Amino acid sequence: MGDLEAAGEIVTGGLLGRAMEPRAGEGHGDGDVMCLNCGTALIGPHCHHCGQAGHIHRSLAAIGHEIVHGVFHFEGKFWRTLPLLAWRPGDLTRRYIAGERARFVSPMAIFLFSIFAMFAVFSFAGISAPTDMRGVNAYPLAAIKAEREQVAKQRERAIERRDDAKSDAEDRAEAVKDIAEADTRLKGFDLATKELQADPVEVKATHTGWYTLDHGIEKWQQNPSLMIYKLQSSVYKFSWLLIPLSLPFLWLLFFWKRQYKLYDHAIFIIYSISFMSLLFIAITVAATLGVPSNWLGAAGLLIPFVHVTRQLQQAYRLRWWSALLRAMVLTWFISIVLSLFLLILVAMGMMG
């Protein structure tokens, strides 16, 4: 089920990316003389009035083609965009902002695809939220269970001593006594377990006076595994929040340069996050294939910093020392953004 879910995430990401991607250069021939959508006379493979392709499909195979086309093809733009995103990210950013857009995958399309694909690969690799975290009521129950197991083992050893033909009468009498004591303790453990399950431990949470917050804290205390699972599920659904959260921090690095607009910074951020998602996919796959963890750790620390430095230098036409300095500051800003993002998700889980 996990593999099917992961495959579904990849398909969903591809189709969402496809929905965000303009259909440029997808002609399949002249098709009909008139556009079937708006009735305009066709002068090419697409209607110049509404943009619909002149040739349309009406078969079940066409649906499968659309899925495969949306996930893997991206009109061929993906394979033109990916090398630039990896090695010349600043040039890609600058060229897209300047208006060279039909050639490349749009930032939001590749962003959606990479985010969904990253979590799908995590699912394939078995990276998920822990499920064995105990709430406040689980700790006394776990302690009782562990102690009961020890007493049960002692009782078994006492039975072996009692039934041992070589044991003398005194040893057998002592074993019978140990069995009786063990039976008494086991009954006590069973009674305590039933009482605790019937009357759970009351959580004494900090009372802030805000009911929603107090209730959220109680939920975390009672079932932390469920809350962490919800948090993990929310990460990719609300990953777009990283864009507005990062925008003011990147703006601070260039606020005195009026030629750069907020739109330019947003495109920079989207392409950067997309690359980081694809990098995490590559690292996860490499780890699954057995690449040493120290190599992957070094790559996970070094490659993002080098990539951000190159993107800053190329996109904003900076000197290397200026790009390096800004990359250091931006790395610190990124830690702040990730902390804010995590706090927002936690708060949403507590109040939802």
C-alpha positions as CSV (number, residue, x, y, z in Angstrom):
1,M,0.0,0.0,0.0
2,G,2.9,2.4,0.7
3,D,4.4,1.8,-2.7
4,L,1.0,2.4,-4.4
5,E,0.5,5.6,-2.3
6,A,4.0,6.8,-3.3
7,A,3.3,6.1,-7.0
8,G,0.1,8.0,-6.7
9,E,1.9,11.0,-5.2
10,I,4.3,11.0,-8.2
11,V,1.4,10.9,-10.6
12,T,-0.4,13.6,-8.7
13,G,2.7,15.9,-8.7
14,G,3.1,15.4,-12.4
15,L,-0.5,16.2,-13.2
16,L,-0.5,19.2,-10.9
17,G,2.7,20.4,-12.5
18,R,1.1,19.8,-15.9
19,A,-1.9,21.8,-14.9
20,M,0.4,24.7,-14.0
21,E,2.4,24.4,-17.2
22,P,1.3,26.4,-20.4
23,R,0.8,24.2,-23.4
24,A,3.5,25.7,-25.8
25,G,4.8,23.7,-28.7
26,E,2.4,20.7,-28.4
27,G,0.9,20.6,-31.9
28,H,-0.1,17.3,-33.4
29,G,-1.1,18.5,-36.8
30,D,-3.6,21.0,-38.2
31,G,-6.6,18.9,-37.1
32,D,-10.0,20.4,-37.8
33,V,-10.6,23.6,-39.8
34,M,-12.4,25.2,-37.0
35,C,-11.6,25.3,-33.3
36,L,-14.0,23.0,-31.5
37,N,-13.8,25.2,-28.4
38,C,-14.6,28.7,-29.6
39,G,-15.3,28.2,-33.4
40,T,-12.3,30.3,-34.6
41,A,-10.8,29.4,-37.9
42,L,-7.5,27.6,-37.3
43,I,-4.3,28.9,-38.9
44,G,-2.0,26.4,-37.1
45,P,-1.9,23.5,-34.7
46,H,-3.4,25.6,-32.0
47,C,-6.3,28.1,-31.9
48,H,-4.8,31.6,-31.8
49,H,-7.9,32.9,-30.0
50,C,-8.3,30.4,-27.0
51,G,-5.1,28.3,-27.2
52,Q,-6.8,24.9,-27.6
53,A,-5.1,22.3,-29.8
54,G,-6.7,21.8,-33.1
55,H,-6.3,18.0,-32.9
56,I,-8.2,16.4,-29.9
57,H,-8.4,12.8,-28.7
58,R,-11.5,11.0,-27.7
59,S,-10.4,7.6,-26.4
60,L,-9.4,5.8,-23.2
61,A,-5.8,5.6,-24.5
62,A,-5.7,9.4,-24.6
63,I,-6.3,9.5,-20.9
64,G,-3.4,7.3,-20.3
65,H,-1.3,9.3,-22.7
66,E,-2.2,12.5,-20.8
67,I,-1.0,10.9,-17.5
68,V,2.2,9.7,-18.9
69,H,2.7,12.9,-20.8
70,G,2.1,15.0,-17.7
71,V,4.4,13.0,-15.4
72,F,7.3,12.3,-17.7
73,H,7.2,14.6,-20.7
74,F,6.4,18.1,-19.6
75,E,6.4,18.9,-23.4
76,G,10.1,18.0,-23.5
77,K,10.8,21.1,-21.4
78,F,11.8,19.2,-18.3
79,W,14.9,17.8,-19.9
80,R,15.9,21.3,-21.1
81,T,15.2,22.8,-17.6
82,L,16.8,20.2,-15.4
83,P,20.5,20.6,-16.5
84,L,20.2,24.4,-16.1
85,L,18.5,24.0,-12.8
86,A,21.4,21.8,-11.5
87,W,24.4,23.6,-13.0
88,R,23.3,27.1,-14.1
89,P,20.4,27.9,-11.8
90,G,21.0,31.6,-11.8
91,D,20.9,31.7,-15.6
92,L,17.7,29.8,-15.7
93,T,16.2,32.2,-13.2
94,R,17.3,35.3,-15.1
95,R,16.2,33.9,-18.5
96,Y,12.8,33.0,-17.2
97,I,12.3,36.4,-15.6
98,A,13.4,38.1,-18.8
99,G,10.6,36.4,-20.7
100,E,12.2,33.2,-22.1
101,R,9.5,30.9,-20.8
102,A,8.1,28.6,-23.5
103,R,11.5,26.8,-23.6
104,F,11.5,25.9,-19.9
105,V,9.2,24.3,-17.3
106,S,7.6,27.0,-15.3
107,P,8.8,27.4,-11.7
108,M,5.5,26.4,-10.1
109,A,5.1,23.3,-12.3
110,I,8.6,21.9,-11.5
111,F,8.0,23.0,-7.8
112,L,4.8,20.9,-7.5
113,F,6.3,17.9,-9.3
114,S,9.6,17.9,-7.2
115,I,7.8,18.3,-3.9
116,F,5.3,15.5,-4.6
117,A,8.1,13.3,-6.1
118,M,10.3,13.8,-3.0
119,F,7.7,12.6,-0.6
120,A,6.8,9.7,-2.9
121,V,10.5,8.6,-2.8
122,F,10.5,9.0,0.9
123,S,7.6,6.7,1.1
124,F,9.3,4.1,-1.2
125,A,12.4,4.3,1.0
126,G,10.4,3.8,4.2
127,I,11.1,7.3,5.6
128,S,8.0,8.1,7.7
129,A,6.9,9.4,11.1
130,P,7.6,7.2,14.1
131,T,4.6,5.2,15.3
132,D,6.0,3.9,18.6
133,M,5.9,7.2,20.6
134,R,3.9,6.8,23.8
135,G,1.5,9.3,25.2
136,V,1.3,10.1,28.9
137,N,-1.0,7.1,29.6
138,A,1.3,4.7,27.8
139,Y,4.3,5.2,30.1
140,P,2.7,3.6,33.3
141,L,1.1,0.9,31.1
142,A,4.5,0.1,29.6
143,A,6.1,0.0,33.0
144,I,3.4,-2.4,34.2
145,K,3.8,-4.6,31.2
146,A,7.6,-4.8,31.5
147,E,7.4,-5.7,35.2
148,R,4.7,-8.3,34.6
149,E,6.9,-10.0,32.0
150,Q,9.7,-10.3,34.6
151,V,7.3,-11.8,37.2
152,A,5.9,-14.2,34.6
153,K,9.5,-15.4,33.9
154,Q,10.2,-15.9,37.6
155,R,7.0,-17.9,37.9
156,E,8.0,-20.2,35.0
157,R,11.4,-20.8,36.7
158,A,9.7,-21.6,40.0
159,I,7.4,-24.1,38.2
160,E,10.5,-25.8,36.8
161,R,12.1,-26.0,40.2
162,R,8.9,-27.5,41.7
163,D,8.6,-30.1,39.0
164,D,12.3,-31.0,39.0
165,A,12.5,-34.6,40.3
166,K,16.0,-33.9,41.7
167,S,14.8,-31.1,44.0
168,D,14.4,-31.9,47.6
169,A,11.2,-31.3,49.6
170,E,12.5,-27.9,50.9
171,D,13.3,-26.6,47.4
172,R,9.9,-27.7,46.1
173,A,8.2,-26.0,49.0
174,E,10.1,-22.8,48.4
175,A,9.2,-23.0,44.7
176,V,5.5,-23.4,45.5
177,K,5.7,-20.4,47.7
178,D,7.4,-18.4,44.9
179,I,4.6,-19.4,42.5
180,A,1.9,-18.3,44.9
181,E,3.6,-14.9,45.3
182,A,4.0,-14.5,41.6
183,D,0.3,-15.3,41.0
184,T,-0.6,-12.6,43.5
185,R,1.6,-10.0,41.8
186,L,0.3,-10.9,38.4
187,K,-3.3,-10.4,39.5
188,G,-2.3,-7.1,40.9
189,F,-0.7,-6.0,37.6
190,D,-3.8,-7.1,35.7
191,L,-6.0,-5.1,38.1
192,A,-3.8,-2.0,37.8
193,T,-3.9,-2.2,34.0
194,K,-7.7,-2.4,33.9
195,E,-8.0,0.5,36.3
196,L,-5.6,2.6,34.3
197,Q,-7.3,1.8,31.0
198,A,-10.7,2.6,32.5
199,D,-9.5,5.8,34.2
200,P,-6.7,7.3,32.2
201,V,-4.1,9.6,33.8
202,E,-5.3,13.1,33.8
203,V,-2.9,15.3,31.9
204,K,-2.1,18.5,33.8
205,A,-1.3,20.8,30.9
206,T,-0.3,24.4,31.3
207,H,-3.5,26.4,31.3
208,T,-2.9,29.5,29.1
209,G,-6.6,30.6,29.2
210,W,-6.8,29.9,25.4
211,Y,-8.9,26.7,25.0
212,T,-7.7,25.9,21.5
213,L,-4.1,26.0,22.5
214,D,-4.7,24.0,25.7
215,H,-6.6,21.4,23.7
216,G,-3.8,21.2,21.2
217,I,-1.2,20.6,23.9
218,E,-3.3,17.9,25.4
219,K,-3.5,16.2,21.9
220,W,0.3,16.2,21.7
221,Q,0.6,14.7,25.1
222,Q,-2.0,12.0,24.6
223,N,-1.0,10.8,21.1
224,P,2.3,12.2,19.9
225,S,2.7,9.6,17.1
226,L,-0.6,10.7,15.5
227,M,0.3,14.3,15.7
228,I,3.7,13.8,14.1
229,Y,2.1,11.8,11.4
230,K,-0.3,14.7,10.7
231,L,2.6,17.0,10.8
232,Q,4.4,15.0,8.2
233,S,1.3,14.8,6.0
234,S,1.0,18.6,6.2
235,V,4.6,19.3,5.1
236,Y,4.1,18.7,1.4
237,K,0.5,20.1,1.3
238,F,1.7,23.4,2.7
239,S,5.2,23.5,1.3
240,W,4.1,26.5,-0.8
241,L,4.3,28.5,2.5
242,L,8.1,28.4,2.2
243,I,7.8,30.8,-0.7
244,P,6.1,33.8,1.1
245,L,8.1,33.0,4.2
246,S,11.4,33.2,2.3
247,L,10.5,36.2,0.2
248,P,11.2,39.0,2.8
249,F,14.5,37.5,3.8
250,L,15.8,37.3,0.2
251,W,14.5,40.9,-0.3
252,L,16.6,42.1,2.6
253,L,19.7,41.0,0.7
254,F,18.9,43.3,-2.3
255,F,16.4,45.9,-1.0
256,W,18.5,48.8,-2.2
257,K,18.7,47.4,-5.8
258,R,15.5,48.7,-7.3
259,Q,15.9,46.7,-10.6
260,Y,15.0,43.5,-8.7
261,K,11.3,43.1,-8.0
262,L,9.6,40.8,-5.5
263,Y,8.6,38.6,-8.5
264,D,12.2,38.1,-9.4
265,H,13.0,37.0,-5.8
266,A,10.0,34.6,-5.8
267,I,11.2,32.9,-9.0
268,F,14.6,32.5,-7.4
269,I,13.1,30.9,-4.3
270,I,10.8,28.5,-6.3
271,Y,13.6,27.2,-8.5
272,S,15.9,26.9,-5.5
273,I,13.4,24.8,-3.5
274,S,12.7,22.7,-6.5
275,F,16.4,21.8,-6.8
276,M,16.7,21.0,-3.1
277,S,13.8,18.7,-3.4
278,L,15.3,16.9,-6.4
279,L,18.6,16.7,-4.5
280,F,16.9,15.1,-1.5
281,I,15.4,12.5,-3.9
282,A,18.9,11.7,-5.3
283,I,20.4,11.4,-1.8
284,T,17.5,9.1,-0.7
285,V,17.9,6.9,-3.7
286,A,21.7,6.8,-3.2
287,A,21.2,5.8,0.4
288,T,18.9,3.0,-0.7
289,L,21.5,1.8,-3.1
290,G,24.1,1.6,-0.3
291,V,26.2,4.7,-0.8
292,P,28.2,5.4,2.4
293,S,26.3,7.8,4.8
294,N,29.3,10.0,5.4
295,W,29.5,10.8,1.6
296,L,25.8,11.5,1.5
297,G,26.0,13.7,4.6
298,A,28.8,15.7,3.1
299,A,26.9,16.1,-0.2
300,G,23.7,17.1,1.8
301,L,25.7,20.0,3.4
302,L,28.0,21.1,0.6
303,I,25.9,20.9,-2.5
304,P,23.0,23.1,-1.3
305,F,25.4,25.9,-0.2
306,V,27.3,25.7,-3.5
307,H,24.1,25.7,-5.5
308,V,22.7,28.8,-3.6
309,T,26.0,30.6,-4.1
310,R,26.0,29.9,-7.9
311,Q,22.4,30.9,-8.2
312,L,22.9,34.2,-6.4
313,Q,26.0,34.9,-8.5
314,Q,24.4,34.1,-11.8
315,A,20.9,35.5,-11.2
316,Y,21.9,38.8,-9.6
317,R,25.2,39.2,-11.6
318,L,27.3,39.3,-8.4
319,R,31.0,38.9,-7.9
320,W,32.0,35.6,-6.3
321,W,32.9,37.1,-2.9
322,S,29.6,39.0,-2.8
323,A,27.6,35.9,-3.7
324,L,29.5,33.9,-1.1
325,L,28.8,36.4,1.6
326,R,25.2,36.6,0.8
327,A,24.9,32.8,0.6
328,M,26.2,32.6,4.2
329,V,23.6,35.1,5.4
330,L,20.9,33.4,3.4
331,T,21.8,30.0,5.0
332,W,21.1,31.6,8.4
333,F,17.9,33.0,7.0
334,I,16.9,29.6,5.7
335,S,17.2,28.1,9.2
336,I,14.8,30.8,10.4
337,V,12.4,30.2,7.6
338,L,12.4,26.4,8.3
339,S,11.8,27.1,12.0
340,L,8.9,29.4,11.2
341,F,7.4,26.9,8.8
342,L,7.6,24.1,11.4
343,L,6.0,26.3,14.1
344,I,3.2,27.1,11.7
345,L,2.5,23.5,10.9
346,V,2.6,22.5,14.6
347,A,0.2,25.3,15.4
348,M,-2.1,24.2,12.6
349,G,-2.0,20.6,13.9
350,M,-2.8,21.8,17.5
351,M,-5.6,24.0,16.5
352,G,-7.1,21.9,13.7
